[in-house]
Amino acid sequence: MKKVLACVALLACSNMFMNAAWYGHLKFKHSALWLVILSSWGIAFFEYCLQVPANRIGSDTLSVTQLKVIQEVLSLSTFALFSFAVFREKPTINQGIAFVLIIAAAYFAVKK
């Protein structure tokens, strides 16, 4: 169980960097494209420094499919927080329903 929790914590942190790399540059549309690409790559480096160990640790107790489903749930969760905090987007009912369905999918994928 400790390995699964460590995996989830690392993936959650990894996804925060991923969201910053993938979407953070949208706050700086006035910056040159080459500059935001290089900046995004720099941020993504830290994402990978967390994501790769997370999957290594998690693969001791979880299948690759289970790892992927957990990662997707965390990706959407951290994105929801990121989009609210950085872009002030408010979640909609449809997004909430979609999120509940994704959590249900994760439950069935991880359930033994």
C-alpha positions in Angstrom: 0.0 0.0 0.0 2.9 2.4 0.7 4.2 1.9 -2.8 0.8 2.7 -4.3 0.5 5.9 -2.1 4.0 7.0 -3.1 3.1 6.3 -6.8 -0.1 8.4 -6.5 1.7 11.3 -4.7 4.5 11.4 -7.3 2.0 11.2 -10.2 -0.1 14.0 -8.6 3.0 16.3 -8.4 4.1 15.2 -11.9 0.7 16.2 -13.3 1.0 19.7 -11.7 4.2 20.3 -13.7 2.5 18.8 -16.8 -0.4 21.2 -16.6 2.0 24.1 -16.1 4.1 23.0 -19.1 1.1 22.2 -21.4 -1.2 25.1 -20.5 0.7 27.7 -18.5 2.1 29.4 -21.6 -1.4 30.4 -22.6 -1.1 33.2 -19.9 1.8 34.6 -22.0 0.5 34.8 -25.5 2.6 37.9 -26.1 5.8 35.8 -25.7 7.6 34.4 -28.6 6.6 30.8 -29.5 10.2 29.5 -29.4 10.5 30.9 -25.8 7.4 29.3 -24.5 8.3 26.0 -26.2 11.7 26.0 -24.4 10.1 27.0 -21.2 7.5 24.2 -21.5 10.3 21.7 -22.1 12.1 22.9 -19.0 9.0 22.5 -16.9 8.3 19.1 -18.5 11.7 17.9 -17.4 10.5 18.1 -13.8 7.3 16.3 -14.7 9.3 13.4 -16.1 11.6 13.4 -13.0 8.5 12.6 -11.0 6.5 10.5 -13.4 9.2 8.0 -14.3 9.9 7.0 -10.7 6.2 7.0 -9.9 5.6 4.4 -12.6 8.6 2.4 -11.6 7.4 2.3 -8.0 3.8 1.7 -8.9 4.6 -1.2 -11.3 5.7 -3.3 -8.4 2.0 -3.6 -7.3 -0.1 -2.2 -10.1 -0.6 -3.3 -13.7 0.3 -0.9 -16.5 -3.4 -0.4 -17.2 -4.0 0.4 -13.6 -1.1 2.9 -13.6 -2.5 4.6 -16.7 -6.0 4.9 -15.3 -4.8 6.4 -12.1 -2.6 8.8 -14.0 -5.6 9.9 -16.1 -7.7 10.6 -13.0 -4.9 12.6 -11.5 -4.3 14.4 -14.7 -7.9 15.5 -14.9 -8.1 16.3 -11.2 -4.9 18.5 -11.2 -6.1 20.1 -14.5 -9.4 21.1 -12.9 -7.5 22.7 -10.0 -5.0 24.3 -12.4 -7.7 25.7 -14.7 -9.6 27.2 -11.7 -6.5 28.6 -10.0 -4.6 29.9 -13.0 -7.4 30.7 -15.5 -10.4 31.2 -13.1 -12.5 28.7 -15.1 -15.5 27.4 -13.2 -16.4 23.7 -13.5 -19.8 22.9 -15.2 -22.3 20.2 -14.3 -21.4 18.2 -17.4 -17.7 18.3 -16.4 -18.7 17.1 -13.0 -20.7 14.2 -14.4 -17.8 13.3 -16.7 -15.4 13.4 -13.8 -17.6 11.0 -11.7 -17.7 8.6 -14.6 -13.9 8.7 -14.9 -13.6 8.0 -11.2 -15.9 5.0 -11.6 -13.7 3.8 -14.5 -10.7 4.1 -12.3 -12.4 2.2 -9.5 -13.2 -0.7 -11.9 -9.7 -0.7 -13.4 -8.0 -0.9 -10.1 -10.5 -3.2 -8.3 -9.2 -6.8 -8.0 
